Each structure stands twice: as structure tokens, then as C-alpha cells.
Amino acid sequence: MLLNRLSVGCLRTVVSIVSVLLGFAGMVHAADLDFCHDEEWMTFGDYQSWIKLTEEPVISYAHGENWIDIYANELAAQPYQNLASAYPECAAVVKAIHMGEDDPAIRKITVMVKMPAGYDPEHGDWYYGSFESSGTVPVDEIGRVEFCYQCHEVATETDYLFSDSVMETIREWREWKE
């Protein structure tokens, strides 16, 4: 029995080490369930392979009146579109901030990741960050970011995400385009 417990523990350790090593090689994606369990190793270089929620860039008044595209991993896409009041652990949303309205180049990305319960219960257990356009190099604070809390604390009905206003903008854009 003890041998079995040790074997399971060793196997989990080996899997964790391999996951980290594969992550360095770009093979572990942020959509994988274990990516949010160690904030030190989180990167978002694969965010463009996630579900793109915006057909074209939309204006984000909350992010400096910049034009953005929104991506969500598989865990976040449906809750975001349905204006959920709670997101599952490891749900992640990326806002790719463009250089300008007519410039498709990405200046940086902002991210929110729903961390395991207890990470930061006062702020919904969300991880916040800003990264270079590559999604791998932080450009500002990451993790528990007071600057982010100040805005997001008013969005508790949608689990600290402003999905309601963003989805309204997306719906208006789609109606206008039709």
C-alpha cells in the first residue's frame, strides 16, 4: 500500500516536471487544466489558438480606449458569452490590445485567469497580468494586481469580468454589419 502511494506521488512529480519542460518548448497550452496551478510558469504564447470572441476589434473604454480582440480558452468561452456569474478553475481570457483602430499589430495583451480556490478570495481568485504581444514576457505587474482590482471589483455579478458590456458591443457590431 505504501509502495502504491509512493508510486502515485512519484508519477505526479514526473508528470509535473515533464509538463514544465514541455511548457518551455511551447507544447503545453494555457488551455490545459494544470496551467493555472503555478502562476510563476504561466505564459500565453498560444492565445491566438484559443476561441476568438470578437470578429473584429472592439473599443475597450476600460483599457485606455484601445481597440482589442478577445480570446478565451475552452473553459472561459461559454461562460463569457453567456454572462456567467461564476467561471471554472483555469478559465482564461486574453484581451489583445492593438496599436490603433486601423493597425492590426498587437501592442500588448492583458490576461485574467481563474485560479484555484484560495488564491485570492477577496478578489474572486483571479490572476491578472499584462504581457508583451508574444504572451510570454510580463510588461507590468502580474498575479494579484491592485490596479486591476480597482476596476474589476464592480463586476462581481459576472465573476469580475466585464463580459456583459463587451458582449453588448459585439452584438451591436454584428447587427450593424448585417
N, C-alpha and C positions, 0 to 999 in steps of 0.2 A: 504494500500500500504506500509506504513512504517512497519507494522507488518510483512508483507511478506519479506521485505528486512532484517529485524532483524532476522527472522526465517532462511533465507538462510545463513546469516552471522553466526548465532549460529550453524547451521548444519555443515558448513565448519569447524568451530573451533572444534566441536566434532569429525568430521572425522579426522582432523589433529591430535588431541590428541590420538584417538584410533590407528591411523597409527603409531605414535611414540611408543605407548605401545606395539603394536603387533611387531614392529621392535625390541624392546628389547627382545621379546620372540622368535625372529628369524622367524617370519611369514611374514614379509614384505620383498619382494625380491628387490634387486637393479634394476631388470628389470622393476619394476613398475614405471609408469611415474612420480610419485611425489617424488621419492627418491632423485633426484638431486636438489631439491629446498631448501634444508637445509644442507649445507656441514658439519655442526657440527655433524649431526647424520648419515652420510654415513658410511656404512660398506660393506664389500664384502665377507662375510662368505659363501654366496651361489654361488660364481663364478663358481664352478665346475659343477653346473647345467645349466650353460649357453651353448651357442654353441661353441664347441671346434673347432678352425680353423686349428689346427695342428694335423696331425695324430700321429706324434711322435715329440719329442722335436727337435727344430732347434737352430742353433747357433745365438746368438744376439751380434754382434760386438758392437752395441751401448750401451749395458748393460753389459759391462765388459767381453765380450767374454764368456758369460754364455749360457747354454742350457736352452731354455724356451719352454713353451707351451703357446698358445694364446687362450684366451676365449673372446667372445663378447656377450653382451646381444642382445636381438632381434632387438633393434634399431640400433645397430652398425654392425651386422654380414654382411648384404648385402652391405652396403656402403664400409666396409673394403675390402671385397673380390672383389668389383668392382672398387676399387681405386678411391672412390668418392672424389670430390672436396669440399663437404660440408656434415656434419653429423647433424642429428636431435638432438634437445634438449634431454638430458638424455641418449644419446648413451654412452656406456661404454665399454672399452677394458681393459682386465687384462692380464698381462704377468706374468705367474708363473715361477719363476726362480729356477731351480733345483740345488741341492748341487753339482752335477757334471754330466758329459756326461752319465755315466752309473749308476747314482744314481737317482732314481725317487723321492726321498724326496724333498719337496719344501722348499727352504731357506727363501724366501720372495716373495711377489707379488708387482708389480708396476701397477698402475692404471691411466687411463685417463677417465674423464667424461666430456661430453659436457654440460656445464651449461647453464642456461637461458641467453639470450642476455643481455649484460651489465655487466656480472660477471667480465670479464677481456678482453675487446675488443681488446686491444693491442696484446693479445696472443691467439686470436681465441675463447675466453670464455671457455677455458679448465681448469679443475681441475686436478692436478697431486698429486700422493701420492705413498708412499711405506708402506706396511703393513706386519706384521708377516704372516706366511703361513696360519694362520686361517682367514685372511682377516678382522680382527676386531681391531687389535691393531697397530696404526701407529708406524713405526720404524725410520722414518725421517720426514722432513717437509712434510706438506700436504697443498693442496689448490693452492695458487699462488706461485710456486716454481721456483726461478731464475735459479737454476742448471738445471732444466728440460727445461726451455725456451731456454737456450743456444744451445741445440741440436735441439729441435723441431722447432725453428723458420725458419730453412732452408726447412721445409716440408710443406710450405703453399699451394702448389698445391694439396695436399691430406689432407687438413684441419689439418695440424700439426702432422699427423700420418705418419709413415714410412711404410705404407701398401704396397707400390709398391715394395720395396726391399724384404720385408718379403714374399709377395705373390710369388715373383720370386723364392725365396729359397724353398718355399713349392712346387711350380710347378716342380722345378728341382728334388726335393726329390721324388715326385710322379713318374716322368719319369724314374728316376734311379731304383726305386723299381719295375716298370713294366718290 
